[in-house]
Amino acid sequence: MDLLFLFEWLDTSFLATMSKAYGGVFAVVQMFHLLSMSMLGGMVILSDLRLLGVLMKDVPSEVVVENTNKWFGVALVVLIISGIFMSSAVALKLYYNEMYWAKMITLLIGIVFFYAIRKPLLKHDHSTINPWALRSLAVSSLIIWFTVAASGRWIGFS
Amino acid sequence: MLTGGSSAILNELLLDLARYLDSFEWSTALHESYYMYPWIETTHVLTLMVFLGMLCIIDLRMLSLAFKDTPASVIAERLDKPMMIGFAVMVITGFILYFAIPVRTTQSIWFRIKVVLLIAAGINALLFRNRMRESVHTWDTAARAPKRIRVGAMLSLGFWAGVVVTGRTIAYDWYDCHKELPNFMYWAAGCVDELAALQ
């Protein structure tokens, strides 16, 4: 499936008119992207390190996961909206950027992993889940989101 | 407010220091390196998730927006260590990034605002810690923290967001010294040579 048409459309959209014409607006949106990245990363790190028994051992992992999931969702929404806006400024360039696709693929994996696997599984009482399943869940989650963030930063360098 | 004379001396001193750092071979090598500089910069940015992430969770607890049923002191104490580890990494990588591009950074209005915000955030954090220590036993398990604590948490989020934002804008060249700027900006960014040329 060739998605070029999507990028061509984005490149001529209203968003692109704004993001290309006003460097200041682009910068402000990028700041929201960065701040919500900090929040999403913080939620991932805290909940996964709790599942690994590294942080907040005296707080039940169910409580930690429940509280972090909510803000993870908020941060993800802001990241996606600001991300689409930022993409519109350089849509066609991004289409031919390998790092961009590396990020998009890991992001997709991350979202599916989070909402289709991790969240439903962790709804159960954690003591009934195999500890190794919990640990591999946490390690996978940390690796996936680190890759998303790192490849995202690297779009700018490549 | 600094008077014209003393601010000029301060700006000269800062620029001299920056030029001294810039004279090191290592500084140039780092700036021009193909992978090293991007890796250090990436580490600096990604560690935000550790430092600001943990800080965010602590402040959200104080604003009763997360972990309402967990004692505030538990959140603050357990997350203190990872937060400080993140902070240490950010300070170290931050100094290396400054060392790689000392002159332009010294004369960046954004970097200067960032340093001021860092100091403000630091003072706020110290006051916040003291207030926590004095009063936390009276409200620890309450979902809603006292007003003083909530104000501190909001200021903390605001200052640190400002630090991130101004950190990011250092990369933009909108107000670099070589551009034509209002006199006030030359003064604020410490564009020593440009100011001298005006006189």
Interface residues (C-beta under 8 A of the other chain):
Chain A: G23 A27 Q30 M31 L34 L35 M37 S38 M39 L40 G41 G42 M43 V44 I45 L46 L49 L55 M56 D58 V59 V63 N67 T68 K70 W71 F146 A149 A150 R153 W154 F157
Chain B: P38 E41 T42 V45 L46 L48 M49 V50 F51 L52 G53 M54 L55 C56 I57 L60 A66 F67 D69 T70 V74 I75 R78 L79 P82 A161 V164 V165 R168 T169 Y172 W174
